[in-house]
Amino acid sequence: MTQTAKRKAARPRQPGPRGDGGQPDLLGWDAVCAMNAVQISAVFRQQYLAEGPTSPVRPIRVAFPDGDDLMVVDTVLGPPDFSFSDDGDEPQCELSMFLVTGRVLRVDPAAGVVRNVLPLEPRSSWLNGPVTLTGMQGTVDDSLGRVGIDLGAAAFQPVIGGIDPESEVLTEMSTALQTYFRTQSTSYPLGEIQKGPDGLSGCLAPSEFDFVVQQNPDLPGDGAVLLLIRTTGSGGTVGPLSPYPLPEGDTAALLVSGDLLFTSLIAPTLTQEFKNIGTTFTAEQQSDGSYRINGSGGTLDLGGFPNPWPGQPDIPYTSNDSADYDDVTLQPATFTLVSDGTDLVSTFTCSFEQYFSMALNPPAPPNGDPAEEVGKIVPGFSVNHCDLDGTVTTSYTANADPTTGIVSFVGQTKCTLTPDNTGSGWSSFWSGTTDFLPDDIQSSLGSALQSVLQQVTLPDVGTFALQNLLFPSEQVLQLTAVAVPGDLTLTGQVESVLTVSPPTVTLTPTGQQQFGATVAGSTTAVDWEVQPPLGAIDPTGLYRAPDSVQQPGVVIVTAIDQADGSRVGRAMVLLAPAPPSSDRIVTPTALALTAGQGYDFVVVDSDGNPVDGAVCTLSPSGVGTLEQGWGTGQWIYTAPDSVTQSQTVTISPGPSGVAATVQLATTTTVMVTASSTTVSAGGTVTLTAASDDLDRFTWCVYPTGMGTVAFTEGTTTAVYTAPATVQDDQSVTLLAWGSDNAVGCGWCRLTLTSN
């Protein structure tokens, strides 16, 4: 069964879950993963590049009204750029995505006419806006979990080159995009939880999470994103945190609550390991916030010494008070496990009385009163006892594997065993020493006690699922330093396995860029690839753009580690036509118009400001009309009433200015038919588009959000699926359009019937 892992909608929000002093309120949260915001953005960008800018989750197609026309946005989202802020009533991140490619169409659905087509230029077209961190959500199950940013939680403001920033068209576009993201459950995938080598560690499986932003009080503009995690284990509380929870030099930290570590992991493991002995272990929190594990009960059997019993005179052995060979058994006085501030230290103490016997030959010591000197005479044997104090200390050093996320504890054990009574004449008789116990007997007992306790192991802590909740690779968070001052604390870096720099670059024709590749900050030898094969890259990582770039495009530069082919890093090259280099530029610089359609062009300077007094000319003259508008720098071009073949005209602001290119496109009729004109909630309808001049179509639904349409790019058919819930009967329009040398648009209307 899949368990939804997300914040509880019913819980009211303050400016982030806060405690006193503006710090997060971590009550009830079992773990906290803190990550530097800048590094998170870099990792997200790598994930995007791994999937590619043409991934099916990226194309966005929406329609919205503008007067009697419909505006259609057909675009592909670029990689995300995150910045994090704690302003406002909700913890937010600012998300910006430029539009890699695409177009904006103005369509007259009644006439089946495309009025104009505005190509999108990625240098001047993007979406940006705040995303509430509570919009992040995901799922966790026994094998796989996914996390994403719900784009429906964002209020994106589009910026489109060639459309007036103050235009109502952009306002309507923003509303349509937000509706699309919300109703289509559009999520930007941030990563996956995959099973580590030992699976999800029981009580450490994530079940719910929330987000908080912490600003660095000592460095403006620097911040961390805190992922608060509740697990399937017993409740615990992490904290308190420092004002900025990342140590200097580190970009990531993971804290697992001491309660979870000691109560849910270590204490049960020790109880299981001591099952045959009978000692049980419980954890408690101390007044200073640290944790202590106490062991109680049980009997430890060390066996008899020597083993096997030789039965020879003058060799002592462990016995009962009747001189019978017997094991050494003891009960622990105390068994504790605490932290010394960094490592874990266990201490076992015991005090016990032990009998020793020796076969006599002759049957009694030569001097003194046997009852006083020996303690007890059994025919043929001498028996005595000794009070012993034992202490066994084990120091467990924690180690973190940065690849698997597993924390292991390596112990070093030291044992001391001290007799309380010394100086026996009997001991002098058998060993020639004034100590009660000969060294070999004391050493054997100590070694036996130590050998039993040094086999005690603390459980491995598999933090894989916790530390990689937001990322697709277990090696993104490289947490290497570990300590247990109270909570289990891991620190390290947010870092891609292989980093290519620079991560993003824009190049124009013949442009060059030298790329480099590093692993953990050190240069490494790699093989370079580019996809698609536009331009070329040499073995040193020097990329050269093509000699000609007619349309904007994206090239992914991939570096593959020669020593380990699984280590891959990527960068993105945005190819763009040469930028205008003039103080007089006609915008938009490219446009397609059909017969009789007009468009308002504006002459701007290199900063994008309208230029007053600019005089524009049309070439070829007489192909349509060009008139000066009322606004500053405004010129209005209207296409001829009839366009029988594709033709290009230019609108120039003068000899030194940058002209706009207008493609005059012929139109064609597109007929759209449906397998049914009515469809119930959740039902499907097959759509077919037909045209004498077109055989490739793109589809979308209007109103936005009223169902989905699936199709294969470049085909003539599509399948419409109605929403799962329809409150009232209503109409929905399906649009199909295409463009080659001819431009056409068709539509059909379906009736949705309510549930």
WOLIN-V345786 format. One line per field, one symbol per residue. ss: DSSP state (A for helix, B for strand, O for the rest). psi: psi as a letter, one per 20 degrees, with the letter a starting at -180 (. if undefined). A space follows every 10 residues. Layout:
ss=???
psi=???
This chain:
ss=OOBBBOOOOO OOOOOOOBOA AAOBOOOOOO BBBBBBAAAA AAAAAAAAAA AOOOOOOOBB BBBBBBOOBB BBBBBBBBBB BBBBBOOOOO OBBBBBBBBB BBBBBBBBOO OOBBBBBBBO OOOOOBBBBB BBAAABBBBB OOOBBBBBBB AAABOOBBBO OOOOOOOAAA AAAAAAAAAA AAAOOOBBBB BBBBOOOOOO OAAAOBBBBB BBBBBOOOOO OOBBBBBBBB BOOOOOOOOO OOOOOOOOOO OBBBBBOAAA AAAAAAAAAA AAAOOOOOOB BBBBBOOOOO BBBBBBOOOB BBBOOOOOOO OOBOOOBBBO OOOOBOOBBB OOOBBBBBBO OOOBBBBBBB BBBBBBBBBO OOOOOOOOOA AAAOOBBBOO BBBBBBBBBB BBBBBBBBBB OOOOOBBBBB BBBBBBBBBO OOOOAAAAAA AOOOOOOOAA AAAAAAAAAA AAAOOOOOOO BBOAAAAOOO OOOOOOBBBB BBBBOOOBBB BBBBOOOOBB BOOBBBBOOO OBBBOBBBBO OBBOOBBBBB BOOOOBBOOO OBBBOOOOOO OOBBBBBBBB BOOOOOOBBB BBBBBOOOOO OOOOBBBOOB BBBOOOOBBB BBBBOOOOOB OOOOOOBBBO OOOOBBBBOO OOOBBBBBOO OOOOOOBBBB BBOOOOOBOB BBBBOBBBBO BBBBOOOBBB OOOBBBBBBB OOOOOOOBBB BBOOOOOBBB OOOOOOBBBB BOOOOOOOOB BBBBBBBBBO OBBBBBBBBB BBBOO
psi=ppppnrqphi pqpamqoqbq jjqqojpiph qpoppphghg ghghghgghh hqijqhihpp oqqqqncirp ppporpqaqq opqqqkqaiq prqppporog rarpqppnhg ikpogrooqp ohijprpqrq pphiipraqp aihqqqqrpo iijqmpoqpo pipphjqhgh ghggggghgg hghjlppoph aqpqpahjap mdijpqhqrr qqppqoiinq iprqppoppp riaqqrpqaq qrhojpqpiq jqqpppqhgg ggghggghgg hghjghhjpq pqqqprhjir qpppqqrqpp oirqqroqph kqqjoqrpra ijjppqqoqq ppgqoqprqj hgrqpqppqq pqppqqrppp nriqqhqroh hghhgpppoi qpprrppqpq ppppoopppp oigijppqpp qpppppopqh prkphghhgh ikqiqgpqhh gghggghggg hghiipqqqq onjghgikhj qiqijgonoh pqrmifqppp qcqopqgppp qqhpqpqrpj qqppqqpqpk ippqprpqqq prmpaqprii joppqrhpoh qqrppppppp phhoiiopqq rppopqqpqp mrjoppqqiq qpqrpiqrqo qppraijjpq pqjppqqppq qinaqpqpah rpjpppppqq hpoiqpqpqq opjrhjrpqq pppopqqqpp ppqqiqiqpr pirqppqpqp qhiqjpqqqr qpqpimaqpp rppjriqrpp pqqhpogqpr qqppqpqrpd iqpqqrrqpq ppqr.
